[in-house]
Each structure stands twice: as C-alpha cells, then as structure tokens.
Amino acid sequence: MTQTPHVHREHGVERPDPYAWMAAGGDALLDHLATERAAYDAATARLRPLAETLRAEMVARVPASEISPRWARARYSYALRTRAGAEYADLVRAPAEGGPDEVALDVVALAADAAYLELGVTVVSPDEDLLAYSVDLDGDEVYELRFRDLRTGLDLEEVVPRSYYSGAWSADSAWFFYTVHDDAYRPHQVWRHRVGTPVAGDVLVLEEPDERFEVQVRGTRTGDLVVLWSESNTTSECWVVDARDVTRGPWSVGGRRDGVRYHAEHRRLPDGSSDLLVVTDDDAVESRLMVAPVPDDDQDATSWIEARPESRSQHLLRADAFSSCVLLAVREDGEHRLVQVPHDDLAGTRGSTELEGDLLRSPRYDAAAVTVLQESWLRPGVAVSDDLGSGLLDRVWEEEAPGYDASAYLTERRSFPSADGTAVPATILRHRDTPLDGTAPALVYGYGSYGAVDEPAWDPALPSLLDRGVVYVYAHNRGGGELGQRWYLDGKLSHKQHTFDDHVAVADGLARDGLVDPDRIATRGLSAGGLLQGAVFSQRPDRWRAVVAEVPFVDVVTTMFDASIPLTITEWDEWGDPRRRADFDWMLAYSPYDNPPPAGSRPDLLVTGAVHDPRVMVHEPAKWVARLRETDPEWSPRCLFRVETGAGAHTGPSGRFGHLAYEAEVYAWVLDRLGVS
C-alpha cells in the first residue's frame, strides 16, 4: 500500500497520516479502489451461492406487483404502482369520480438505461395538470429537475440541471420553488421558476450565506402559503411567501435566535382569519406549540402565544392542521403517535385521542379522514383511514409479503445499564424457535446520531437472518431520538462517548444475561452508525466476532478540520469544531482512524464505500482500511472493503431487488463470520 509521509499538527499534537494522499482523489485513488473491489469480489466468491440463496428468499417475500395506499386530491387520487418484476414504482392516478389508473410518471422508463436511479421531488401542481420531478442517476444527490405536462405525458423543454430535495408550487400552478446546493452539497438557495419560460430567467428568492445552515421549501396544506426555512443543527428561521402572489414575501416568521429552532404550519380559522402553528424548542427541550400571526408587509409574527406547553415525557415533533382539527405528531415511551386536538383546545385540556403511526402523504386541508401508516419490524405495513370526526378506523391497505408468517417471530424490548448506569433500551427480534438461552448468535444494529430514529418498518430481508437462528437487536443508543430530545443531547458533542458506551452495553448485557452466545456477536451500522462501528471496533475489539461498517465516517478530526469537504461546516454543531481545543480533544479520543485497536485482538471487518457518495467521501473508509491493515498485517486478510466504483449512493444500490441483492451480500458475510451454515 502506497504511503506518503504526512503529519497533521494542531494544538501542539502531531497526527501521522501516511494515507492523506487519498483525499486528493484522482486516478491513483480510483486505481486503488478498483483493486480493492477486485480483492473483495475474489475473497467473497465462495459466499456467492449463499448470497444468491438469501437474495432468492428475500425476493420471494416481495410481491411481483404491488400498489401503495392511495391519496386523494381534488380531481384525482394517486398511488405508487410497481409492475411485475420492476425495480421501481411508477406514479399513477385515477379520476376522483372513478376510472382506471393512468401513468403519471413512468419511473421504470426513466431508469431503463441507468445503473442507478433515485427520485428527489415528485410534486403535483394544485390544478393537477403538471408534475415537478427530479432524478439522480449517479448517487451523488445532484438532481435534475424536470416538469411534465400530465395532460399530454410529455416533459416541458425547461430543465434545471442542479437541484436538491424539496419544492413547492404557487397556488395558480404557474410557479415552482426549488432549492439548489453549492459545491459543498449544502442547499443554500431557493429559486422560483415560471413554467414555460427559460431557466435562465428564474428568480432567486432566498440565499443563506451562513455555511452552518441548509435551506428547504414546502407548500402548506391550505395552499395559501409557501414556507421556506433555513436550519442548522441548533438554530432555524422560517419565512413565508404568499402562494397566491409569489412576489409578496418572504417574511420571517420569528427571526433567528441562536439555539432556537422552530417550524411553522398554516391554518385557516372558522371566522375566515388564519394564523401559524409554531413548534419550537425555545425554552422547551422537548418542544412546545405556539400560535403566531401570519407575517406580511404590515404585520410581523414575533408575538407568539403558547398554546401547548412542553411535556418532559412527550417530544413534540410536528403539527398538522386540518379544517376540523389539528394532529400533533409526538414521541412518547419510544413510540411515534398522533394526538388529535380541536382548534380551540390545542393543549388538549378537554381530552384528546391518540393513534399509533404516522400520516401517509399530505392529505387535503378539508379532508374528512386521514390515512395513517402503522408498521412494525416483523409485520408488513397496514394503512388505516382515521375519520377525523368520529374517530372510526377502517383498514384500507395491507402490505403483501408472500409466504411470510408473522406469527413465527417474536419482538420484545429490554434495557441494559450503560457505563454511567443509564438504562439503554434495545429491541430484540428472533424466530420463536430461537431461544434466548445463550446459545444463539446475534447481530446488533446501531446509529445514535442527529436525534434520528429508525422507526419500525417491515424489512423482507430480515427473516432470512432470523430463520437461521440469529437474534437481531436494535440498540437505541443515546444520540438518537428514540426517547426524545434529551436522549439525543446526551449523545452528541462532548457526550458522544455515551453513544459508543451504550452500544457496547447492549452487547455486553446480552452476553452477561445469558441471552445470546457471547462469542458470536456481530455489529452493524451505516454512516454515523459506521462511525459507531469504528469506535466500538477500536474500543472493544474483544466484544465482537464481526463488524460491518457501512460508509463509515471514521477520519473524524481530519474531516472536521477541512471546511472544503461537503457537510463539514454544517456538522460542527453535531460533532464539534476541532479548531477549539476542547472539541479537538474529545473528537481525537474516539476517532477510529486515529485510534486503531491493538494488533492481534481484532474481529473480522467488512467496510463499504461509494465513489459518488457526497456524505462520507470515499477516501475516509479507504484510508481507514489501509491504516488498519498497516497496523496489523497478519489480520489484514480478515478486513474486506466493498466499494462501489460506479453509480451508487450513500445507502447502497437503488431499486427494490438491487438493494436486496446488496443486503444478501452483507448477510452472507455476517452468517459466515458467525459460523451459521
């Protein structure tokens, strides 16, 4: 492996980095990655029959064709329909008065000559004659924005070559708002495009100069406003634009105050007036609900009135307004719930109704009922129609899983004490014939960053592990949002070590309590979860039989010093700014690249990466693999690097079968390392 002498010097500390040359990219790195991929393919050739068996099992649990729950607009109802054997779902619609579906967007045709495809936005105009949609054909999250006339099925001439997630229409369907990212992949601008005119004439509506912030845009359910917001890890600001006269606005909803985040939802009131529902963490860690006036040229919205105070046991996520009520999305006791409250009693003092699940799509403001999706790890999804007036529930859709028997599997929640005594919850999944008596192998999955939550969702790949006697465990580590905002805050910045301690605590607890085989525990995670794997690989190599670190963020200090790398500046509030000595010290203490474990004590390791990944640059996992092999040459054949050298994204291949093939590869390696035939 090529090494080039290089030393980082910060705060009087020297950090040797002989693989720093990889960060420059170029042909030398590409050649190295091609060699790595060839080595991976050769090393795993013996596992291909197992991987193919697993893939066939997974595919068999996916219906040949399927259709999603429908969502209604004024003139049409819409759904996602997957044709037999297709990788991607098409957008279809049927007249509201009844009739057959017509294809609004043939996604299969878009992907016909592409190795990868991901849709960014798919937003139907208010008059339902136009569709704004964007596509990424490489996996680098650079989306080409297009406009389709749904009356003819033809795309209009204008194309925006570089756009990002999120978009919104004006009320008259004449204008479309979209976001653009800079060279660091930070969405920093909102533009307005007039349909039927050259893109060169598009209007810049908002630009965010602060490199810590990212902008987004969406329409409101009422159709009266367009909401723009800019958000960092700790602070946000919202603006509104008059959707009926796009030249009016943007007006700030509440200004910008460091350390305060808020989001706004528009509602109309029975007397003809309207206001904003604002969910904010201002003086409320788990957030509270405020009411604010709609700003305009003569009215600012700084006079917020509290409508629902903070509850320490219930994290308020979102407020969705409808003509008949407001639905509050909350997390409580680790579960996602919807709480229905009347407009005149947002605090719910007169009582409220609750329902597990989350809204599916964005129904109309005057909807009499909403569709709620309810999922679990081991049960295909179910959609219920919730009548907002009567509260009656009607099952309207069930996800198909051919040949799958949910009753063959068990789910339970346990908790294990972390290093500081904090109880860490974990969800344990297994086949009912697999005992928790210390004989079964286990795979522990973790993430634990950004307050993110892996909401339970049916995974047709998972039973192939459980059927072979593997216990699958989701570790709900601090840094995630499973137990609310406080749980998140206790696993970021100077508290980041808690995330790693929690993950190890779950594995140690499984072994200590005699639940799984202590010598056959594997662990897996992606991106920030890949960092988690790198950290526990270094800190407790004795704990694991095998480690899967997918697109891992492992060169923490070096990356956070380099402001030219995508996402670095926006991430300082999550990980720390190493220009500050205290931040530098805590990051250096756990950075996997800077802290390889002792030679001779390492578990088997599978690392993944992707050339087009804009979130974790491919040189990070490449450098880490090289460093690990250099520091333990005898172990190095047990370290594999699966890199996507062509089209491919942060989360792996696209398409429903393409991604299952990837999962089958990973599972085949895990099963082999755990000694499962």
Residue, then its C-alpha position, 0 to 999 in steps of 0.5 A: m500500500t502506497q504511503t506518503p509521509h504526512v503529519h497533521r499538527e494542531h494544538g501542539v499534537e502531531r497526527p501521522d497520516p501516511y494515507a492523506w494522499m487519498a483525499a486528493g482523489g484522482d486516478a491513483l485513488l480510483d486505481h486503488l479502489a478498483t483493486e480493492r473491489a477486485a480483492y473483495d469480489a475474489a475473497t467473497a466468491r465462495l459466499r456467492p451461492l449463499a448470497e444468491t440463496l438469501r437474495a432468492e428468499m428475500v425476493a420471494r417475500v416481495p410481491a411481483s406487483e404491488i400498489s401503495p395506499r392511495w391519496a386523494r386530491a381534488r380531481y384525482s387520487y394517486a398511488l405508487r404502482t410497481r409492475a411485475g418484476a420492476e425495480y421501481a414504482d411508477l406514479v399513477r392516478a385515477p379520476a376522483e369520480g372513478g376510472p382506471d389508473e393512468v401513468a403519471l410518471d413512468v419511473v421504470a422508463l426513466a431508469a431503463d438505461a441507468a445503473y442507478l436511479e433515485l427520485g428527489v421531488t415528485v410534486v403535483s401542481p394544485d390544478e393537477d395538470l403538471l408534475a415537478y420531478s427530479v432524478d439522480l442517476d449517479g448517487d451523488e444527490v445532484y438532481e435534475l429537475r424536470f416538469r411534465d405536462l400530465r395532460t399530454g405525458l410529455d416533459l416541458e423543454e425547461v430543465v434545471p440541471r442542479s437541484y436538491y430535495s424539496g419544492a413547492w408550487s404557487a397556488d395558480s400552478a404557474w410557479f415552482f420553488y426549488t432549492v439548489h446546493d453549492d459545491a459543498y452539497r449544502p442547499h443554500q438557495v431557493w429559486r422560483h421558476r415560471v413554467g414555460t419560460p427559460v431557466a435562465g430567467d428564474v428568480l432567486v428568492l432566498e440565499e443563506p450565506d451562513e455555511r452552518f445552515e441548509v435551506q428547504v421549501r414546502g407548500t402548506r396544506t391550505g395552499d395559501l402559503v409557501v414556507l421556506w426555512s433555513e436550519s442548522n443543527t441548533t438554530s432555524e428561521c422560517w419565512v413565508v411567501d404568499a402562494r397566491d402572489v409569489t412576489r409578496g414575501p418572504w417574511s420571517v416568521g420569528g427571526r433567528r435566535d441562536g439555539v432556537r429552532y422552530h417550524a411553522e404550519h398554516r391554518r385557516l380559522p372558522d371566522g375566515s382569519s388564519d394564523l401559524l402553528v409554531v413548534t419550537d424548542d425555545d425554552a422547551v427541550e422537548s418542544r412546545l406549540m405556539v400560535a403566531p400571526v401570519p407575517d406580511d408587509d404590515q404585520d410581523a409574527t414575533s408575538w407568539i402565544e403558547a398554546r401547548p406547553e412542553s411535556r418532559s415525557q412527550h417530544l413534540l415533533r410536528a403539527d398538522a392542521f386540518s379544517s376540523c382539527v389539528l394532529l400533533a405528531v409526538r414521541e412518547d415511551g419510544e413510540h411515534r403517535l398522533v394526538q388529535v386536538p380541536h382548534d380551540d383546545l390545542a393543549g388538549t385540556r378537554g381530552s384528546t385521542e391518540l393513534e399509533g403511526d404516522l400520516l401517509r402523504s399530505p392529505r387535503y386541508d378539508a379532508a374528512a379522514v386521514t390515512v395513517l401508516q402503522e408498521s412494525w419490524l416483523r409485520p408488513g405495513v397496514a394503512v388505516s383511514d382515521d375519520l377525523g370526526s368520529g374517530l372510526l378506523d377502517r383498514v384500507w391497505e395491507e402490505e403483501a409479503p408472500g409466504y411470510d408468517a408473522s406469527a413465527y417471530l417474536t419482538e420484545r424490548r429490554s434495557f441494559p445499564s450503560a457505563d454511567g448506569t443509564a438504562v439503554p433500551a434495545t429491541i430484540l427480534r428472533h424466530r420463536d424457535t430461537p431461544l434466548d438461552g445463550t446459545a444463539p448468535a446475534l447481530v446488533y444494529g446501531y446509529g445514535s446520531y442527529g436525534a434520528v430514529d429508525e422507526p419500525a418498518w417491515d424489512p423482507a430481508l430480515p427473516s432470512l437472518l432470523d430463520r437461521g437462528v440469529v437474534y437481531v437487536y436494535a440498540h437505541n443508543r443515546g444520540g438518537g431520538e428514540l426517547g426524545q430530545r434529551w436522549y439525543l443531547d446526551g449523545k452528541l458533542s462532548h457526550k458522544q462517548h455515551t453513544f459508543d458506551d451504550h452500544v457496547a452495553v447492549a452487547d455486553g448485557l446480552a452476553r452477561d444475561g445469558l441471552v445470546d452466545p457471547d462469542r458470536i456477536a456481530t455489529r452493524g451500522l451505516s454512516a454515523g452508525g459506521l462511525l459507531q462501528g469504528a469506535v466500538f471496533s477500536q474500543r472493544p475489539d474483544r466484544w465482537r466476532a464481526v463488524v460491518a461498517e457501512v460508509p463509515f465516517v471514521d477520519v473524524v478530526t481530519t474531516m472536521f478540520d477541512a471546511s472544503i469537504p461537503l457537510t463539514i461546516t454544517e456538522w460542527d454543531e453535531w460533532g464539534d469544531p476541532r479548531r477549539r481545543a476542547d472539541f479537538d480533544w474529545m473528537l481525537a479520543y474516539s476517532p477510529y482512524d486515529n485510534p486503531p485497536p491493538a494488533g492481534s485482538r481484532p474481529d473480522l471487518l467488512v467496510t463499504g464505500a461509494v465513489h459518488d457518495p457526497r456524505v462520507m467521501v470515499h477516501e475516509p473508509a479507504k484510508w481507514v482500511a489501509r491504516l488498519r491493515e498497516t497496523d496489523p498485517e497478519w489480520s489484514p486478510r480478515c478486513l474486506f472493503r466493498v466499494e462501489t466504483g460506479a453509480g451508487a449512493h450513500t445507502g447502497p444500490s437503488g431499486r427494490f431487488g438491487h438493494l436486496a441483492y446488496e443486503a444478501e451480500v452483507y448477510a452472507w458475510v455476517l452468517d459466515r463470520l458467525g459460523v451459521s451454515 
